């Protein structure tokens, strides 16, 4: 089956919009970030939006191109790496990102905003790279 170009375009746009907003937050010093609950909330929401869009793309490509439906989020990136769709090192980092997403969703009362800030500094480029790879499939 063919990939849904509109779905891919829309999800990639969601990722880019979130990364643009997160890029501005990324410039804030850590101490200021940790002192500003509103900024923490915006960052968490935008991270969740971008990660969810990546997961949606991952599941779409896995189902349509590879005829596989992963049982868990992190496994989806492993499947794409195994098929050569994404590099193995990127897949490993995105698997950690999927687990980070679970922390944002399921353990909100225990969120370590220092970890959120650290992800802003190190993880955004992986989300963008994944989006670019998937956009290149259509």
ABEGO torsion letter per residue (X at the ends): XBBBAAAAAAAAAAAAAAAAAAAAAAABBAAAAAABAAAAAAAAAAAAAAAAAAAAAAAAAAAAAAGBBBABAAAAAAAAAAAGABBAAAAAAAAAAAAAAAAAAAAAAABBAAAAAAAAAAAAAAAAAAAAAAAAAX
